[in-house]
Amino acid sequence: MILLFYGLLLLLIGLHLYVLTLPATVGALPAAGEAESHWWGFWPVRYAPGWVVGLGVGAVIASMLWGWWVATPVRSADRENGVSESSFPADLTGVTVAFALACAFFAFPIVHTRWGDAYILANAVGWPDPALRLTHSWQAPLDVFLHSQLWLAFHERFQWRDATPVYRLLSPLAGILYLAVLLRLGRLKELASGWLTFGLLASLGVIQLFFGYVENYSFAAAGILAYLWIGLETLEGRRPLWLAASVLALLNATHPSTIVLAPSLLYAAWICWRGGRFSGWRIGAAVALPVLLAAGGTLLLMEAGGHGLAALLGDDRPGGGDGRWLVPLFAATTRWEHYTLFSWPHLVDFLNEQILIAPVALPALLLLWAGTFCVHLRSNFSVLPAGEKNAARFLLIAAACYWLFIWLWNPDYGGQRDWDLFSLSAIPSTLLLVWLLPRWLCSPRSLQAGALPLILFQALHTAAFIYQNRLPWEWPG
């Protein structure tokens, strides 16, 4: 399996190097060049200095050589020790890395608003005319309200011309919450290895959302991680079900796309009921009451702001410019539809988005499934403790629901410019990979040999992505 991972990394490195040979983008808009439109998930490497690319490739290859060297003499006795536990999150090292990342969130904000609705949000939230100012939106009710109220409170004192400073403050704070939850996640025995949990999730392209990113997804990303953490602890009986339901309900009010995680909550409720922890009506109340309270509170908030049900059913309906939620089956009939569901361009966008945000997660999961699922996991899954089985199914449901969502949902601006909405899918799928890796690479030495190169490659890929979005850029006149 280690060799399969190394083969994957060599393939990804080769594709990145190939992209360096493609013609430069022509035009001012991000997807103006034909080469970039086909390879946009790899395109950040073109912005990195050549010597950095060379050092990065050398570092990844060196880590693979080191991993192969340390894994070769693994003894059979080592494999019998099972999954090793790591104290990484509690160590000074883990806190130091998290602190350095948190400082980077504030110190290196992105300098443009070319993705998604960023340009619209930055100006609409801070619009001079109060009658036209954006304070409420059904696209992200709590997120937009929080940013607008902070701008209203401080824009005169600090002479803020638009809402960009608010996002540059709150986005890193969401990142700090994400890192705090990540450190706690690393302590879960279900995930086994703190350094692996931290490394894979802290190197995702999702962390771009915490570098002063002007959009509605920063708190959603932190909230998804928090919900998955609480959900895993709920399955083990360490947290009450109503707390997991409350976190998800609040998360749904922050960004409605996270409703796709509801089946994982229902699975957790079923496990609690089957385990005899609560009667049926108490299980129903623990799930339904937080959802109803959050939905009711959100509706009251929106009605009080003059942007209630009429707006939800009218101009602010889900589905963007044309009000159509899903990728069309047979024909793209509006300018907001870019391809049909089973077309090659749709698949290209899907794969590019996964490579951009989590270059090793989905490919590694596919390798684990295709390479050893029938031989290894199926034979051993039945003997795993019930808690581990429940955790695996919970994460698989969350990941599968998000994969289905990003495959079906129509990106109004196209896959490249709507990467941020779809990036949230990488969190549950990466957590699933974190659960699986120690159960295939059973010894600590094998786990380090297989996983460290994956983490290093993903971190370098994400660093290039962040660097790209740090470069000055202006909207064409």
HUPE-V384184 format. One record per residue. N is the residue number from 0. RES is the residue in one small letter. D_CENTER is the distance of its C-alpha to the mean C-alpha in Angstrom with 2 decimals. Layout:
[[N | RES | D_CENTER] [N | RES | D_CENTER]]
This chain:
[[0 | m | 25.52] [1 | i | 25.19] [2 | l | 27.03] [3 | l | 24.68] [4 | f | 21.71] [5 | y | 23.94] [6 | g | 24.89] [7 | l | 21.28] [8 | l | 20.86] [9 | l | 24.19] [10 | l | 23.26] [11 | l | 20.12] [12 | i | 22.33] [13 | g | 25.00] [14 | l | 22.87] [15 | h | 21.77] [16 | l | 25.45] [17 | y | 26.47] [18 | v | 24.35] [19 | l | 26.27] [20 | t | 29.42] [21 | l | 28.47] [22 | p | 30.16] [23 | a | 28.73] [24 | t | 27.24] [25 | v | 30.09] [26 | g | 29.82] [27 | a | 27.90] [28 | l | 24.91] [29 | p | 21.79] [30 | a | 22.46] [31 | a | 26.24] [32 | g | 26.86] [33 | e | 27.07] [34 | a | 25.80] [35 | e | 22.61] [36 | s | 22.03] [37 | h | 22.16] [38 | w | 20.26] [39 | w | 17.83] [40 | g | 14.96] [41 | f | 17.46] [42 | w | 19.12] [43 | p | 17.89] [44 | v | 20.23] [45 | r | 23.13] [46 | y | 22.73] [47 | a | 22.83] [48 | p | 26.45] [49 | g | 28.16] [50 | w | 29.15] [51 | v | 25.60] [52 | v | 24.56] [53 | g | 27.63] [54 | l | 27.00] [55 | g | 23.39] [56 | v | 24.58] [57 | g | 27.45] [58 | a | 25.35] [59 | v | 23.19] [60 | i | 26.44] [61 | a | 28.17] [62 | s | 25.53] [63 | m | 26.06] [64 | l | 29.81] [65 | w | 29.57] [66 | g | 27.47] [67 | w | 30.02] [68 | w | 32.84] [69 | v | 31.69] [70 | a | 30.74] [71 | t | 34.03] [72 | p | 36.31] [73 | v | 34.20] [74 | r | 36.78] [75 | s | 36.75] [76 | a | 37.21] [77 | d | 33.88] [78 | r | 32.15] [79 | e | 33.83] [80 | n | 32.29] [81 | g | 29.07] [82 | v | 25.73] [83 | s | 26.13] [84 | e | 24.89] [85 | s | 23.76] [86 | s | 24.50] [87 | f | 22.06] [88 | p | 20.27] [89 | a | 23.76] [90 | d | 25.15] [91 | l | 25.75] [92 | t | 23.71] [93 | g | 20.41] [94 | v | 21.24] [95 | t | 22.47] [96 | v | 19.37] [97 | a | 17.29] [98 | f | 20.09] [99 | a | 20.14] [100 | l | 16.50] [101 | a | 17.18] [102 | c | 20.27] [103 | a | 18.55] [104 | f | 16.30] [105 | f | 19.68] [106 | a | 21.72] [107 | f | 19.86] [108 | p | 18.54] [109 | i | 17.95] [110 | v | 21.27] [111 | h | 20.85] [112 | t | 19.64] [113 | r | 19.69] [114 | w | 16.32] [115 | g | 16.17] [116 | d | 18.16] [117 | a | 18.04] [118 | y | 21.76] [119 | i | 22.74] [120 | l | 21.03] [121 | a | 22.41] [122 | n | 25.86] [123 | a | 26.02] [124 | v | 25.05] [125 | g | 27.72] [126 | w | 30.24] [127 | p | 33.85] [128 | d | 35.21] [129 | p | 34.23] [130 | a | 34.96] [131 | l | 32.31] [132 | r | 29.72] [133 | l | 26.30] [134 | t | 25.98] [135 | h | 24.64] [136 | s | 22.33] [137 | w | 21.36] [138 | q | 18.21] [139 | a | 16.81] [140 | p | 19.90] [141 | l | 19.26] [142 | d | 17.03] [143 | v | 19.69] [144 | f | 22.49] [145 | l | 21.40] [146 | h | 21.12] [147 | s | 24.35] [148 | q | 26.28] [149 | l | 25.48] [150 | w | 26.59] [151 | l | 29.71] [152 | a | 30.56] [153 | f | 30.46] [154 | h | 30.78] [155 | e | 34.58] [156 | r | 34.81] [157 | f | 32.54] [158 | q | 33.46] [159 | w | 29.98] [160 | r | 30.54] [161 | d | 27.10] [162 | a | 23.97] [163 | t | 22.20] [164 | p | 23.40] [165 | v | 21.93] [166 | y | 18.39] [167 | r | 19.11] [168 | l | 20.10] [169 | l | 17.62] [170 | s | 14.40] [171 | p | 15.33] [172 | l | 16.41] [173 | a | 13.04] [174 | g | 11.91] [175 | i | 14.93] [176 | l | 14.06] [177 | y | 10.69] [178 | l | 12.94] [179 | a | 15.65] [180 | v | 13.83] [181 | l | 12.64] [182 | l | 16.34] [183 | r | 17.46] [184 | l | 15.27] [185 | g | 16.99] [186 | r | 20.24] [187 | l | 19.74] [188 | k | 22.28] [189 | e | 20.30] [190 | l | 17.82] [191 | a | 20.88] [192 | s | 19.85] [193 | g | 18.54] [194 | w | 18.36] [195 | l | 16.34] [196 | t | 13.73] [197 | f | 13.62] [198 | g | 13.91] [199 | l | 11.18] [200 | l | 8.42] [201 | a | 10.13] [202 | s | 10.46] [203 | l | 7.06] [204 | g | 7.38] [205 | v | 4.72] [206 | i | 7.95] [207 | q | 9.85] [208 | l | 9.21] [209 | f | 11.43] [210 | f | 14.22] [211 | g | 16.15] [212 | y | 14.03] [213 | v | 16.11] [214 | e | 14.14] [215 | n | 13.21] [216 | y | 9.48] [217 | s | 9.71] [218 | f | 11.19] [219 | a | 9.13] [220 | a | 5.99] [221 | a | 8.86] [222 | g | 10.49] [223 | i | 8.23] [224 | l | 8.57] [225 | a | 12.16] [226 | y | 12.88] [227 | l | 12.04] [228 | w | 14.18] [229 | i | 16.89] [230 | g | 16.86] [231 | l | 17.53] [232 | e | 20.24] [233 | t | 21.66] [234 | l | 22.23] [235 | e | 24.22] [236 | g | 26.22] [237 | r | 25.21] [238 | r | 23.71] [239 | p | 25.19] [240 | l | 23.69] [241 | w | 24.22] [242 | l | 21.86] [243 | a | 18.90] [244 | a | 20.07] [245 | s | 20.46] [246 | v | 16.99] [247 | l | 15.59] [248 | a | 18.39] [249 | l | 17.69] [250 | l | 13.99] [251 | n | 15.41] [252 | a | 17.79] [253 | t | 15.24] [254 | h | 13.52] [255 | p | 15.23] [256 | s | 12.63] [257 | t | 11.38] [258 | i | 14.86] [259 | v | 13.70] [260 | l | 13.07] [261 | a | 16.82] [262 | p | 18.12] [263 | s | 16.54] [264 | l | 18.38] [265 | l | 21.48] [266 | y | 21.34] [267 | a | 21.27] [268 | a | 24.18] [269 | w | 26.03] [270 | i | 25.81] [271 | c | 27.18] [272 | w | 29.93] [273 | r | 30.83] [274 | g | 31.09] [275 | g | 33.60] [276 | r | 31.88] [277 | f | 32.47] [278 | s | 34.62] [279 | g | 33.35] [280 | w | 33.92] [281 | r | 32.28] [282 | i | 29.13] [283 | g | 29.21] [284 | a | 29.83] [285 | a | 27.03] [286 | v | 24.52] [287 | a | 26.33] [288 | l | 27.55] [289 | p | 24.28] [290 | v | 23.02] [291 | l | 26.38] [292 | l | 26.58] [293 | a | 23.22] [294 | a | 24.05] [295 | g | 27.57] [296 | g | 26.68] [297 | t | 24.32] [298 | l | 27.13] [299 | l | 29.68] [300 | l | 27.66] [301 | m | 27.33] [302 | e | 30.99] [303 | a | 32.16] [304 | g | 30.52] [305 | g | 32.31] [306 | h | 29.23] [307 | g | 29.46] [308 | l | 29.80] [309 | a | 31.81] [310 | a | 28.97] [311 | l | 26.48] [312 | l | 28.97] [313 | g | 29.93] [314 | d | 28.42] [315 | d | 25.08] [316 | r | 24.51] [317 | p | 21.19] [318 | g | 20.96] [319 | g | 21.39] [320 | g | 24.59] [321 | d | 26.19] [322 | g | 24.95] [323 | r | 23.92] [324 | w | 20.74] [325 | l | 20.63] [326 | v | 21.17] [327 | p | 24.99] [328 | l | 26.71] [329 | f | 29.72] [330 | a | 29.86] [331 | a | 27.95] [332 | t | 30.37] [333 | t | 28.82] [334 | r | 27.50] [335 | w | 24.07] [336 | e | 23.91] [337 | h | 23.42] [338 | y | 24.00] [339 | t | 24.73] [340 | l | 22.65] [341 | f | 24.14] [342 | s | 24.84] [343 | w | 24.18] [344 | p | 22.51] [345 | h | 19.94] [346 | l | 19.22] [347 | v | 19.16] [348 | d | 16.52] [349 | f | 14.33] [350 | l | 14.90] [351 | n | 14.54] [352 | e | 11.08] [353 | q | 10.05] [354 | i | 12.23] [355 | l | 11.06] [356 | i | 7.40] [357 | a | 8.22] [358 | p | 12.00] [359 | v | 13.16] [360 | a | 11.02] [361 | l | 12.39] [362 | p | 15.72] [363 | a | 16.27] [364 | l | 15.76] [365 | l | 18.20] [366 | l | 20.56] [367 | l | 20.67] [368 | w | 21.40] [369 | a | 23.89] [370 | g | 25.52] [371 | t | 26.25] [372 | f | 25.13] [373 | c | 28.63] [374 | v | 30.41] [375 | h | 28.53] [376 | l | 26.08] [377 | r | 28.25] [378 | s | 31.22] [379 | n | 29.58] [380 | f | 27.24] [381 | s | 30.28] [382 | v | 31.36] [383 | l | 28.12] [384 | p | 28.39] [385 | a | 27.45] [386 | g | 24.76] [387 | e | 22.93] [388 | k | 23.33] [389 | n | 22.00] [390 | a | 18.86] [391 | a | 18.29] [392 | r | 18.97] [393 | f | 16.83] [394 | l | 13.67] [395 | l | 14.95] [396 | i | 15.55] [397 | a | 12.12] [398 | a | 10.61] [399 | a | 13.62] [400 | c | 13.51] [401 | y | 10.12] [402 | w | 11.53] [403 | l | 14.67] [404 | f | 13.30] [405 | i | 11.86] [406 | w | 15.11] [407 | l | 17.35] [408 | w | 16.17] [409 | n | 18.13] [410 | p | 16.56] [411 | d | 19.46] [412 | y | 19.03] [413 | g | 18.19] [414 | g | 15.15] [415 | q | 15.29] [416 | r | 15.58] [417 | d | 13.13] [418 | w | 10.26] [419 | d | 8.50] [420 | l | 8.93] [421 | f | 7.76] [422 | s | 4.62] [423 | l | 3.25] [424 | s | 5.14] [425 | a | 4.06] [426 | i | 4.07] [427 | p | 7.53] [428 | s | 8.63] [429 | t | 8.43] [430 | l | 10.20] [431 | l | 12.57] [432 | l | 13.34] [433 | v | 14.06] [434 | w | 16.43] [435 | l | 18.08] [436 | l | 18.83] [437 | p | 21.38] [438 | r | 23.12] [439 | w | 23.84] [440 | l | 24.53] [441 | c | 26.73] [442 | s | 28.33] [443 | p | 26.78] [444 | r | 28.20] [445 | s | 26.69] [446 | l | 23.24] [447 | q | 23.46] [448 | a | 24.95] [449 | g | 22.30] [450 | a | 19.07] [451 | l | 19.99] [452 | p | 20.36] [453 | l | 16.95] [454 | i | 15.41] [455 | l | 17.85] [456 | f | 17.21] [457 | q | 13.44] [458 | a | 14.24] [459 | l | 16.94] [460 | h | 15.00] [461 | t | 12.43] [462 | a | 15.59] [463 | a | 17.22] [464 | f | 14.50] [465 | i | 14.85] [466 | y | 18.60] [467 | q | 18.81] [468 | n | 17.50] [469 | r | 19.93] [470 | l | 22.87] [471 | p | 25.14] [472 | w | 24.93] [473 | e | 26.97] [474 | w | 27.08] [475 | p | 30.11] [476 | g | 33.20]]
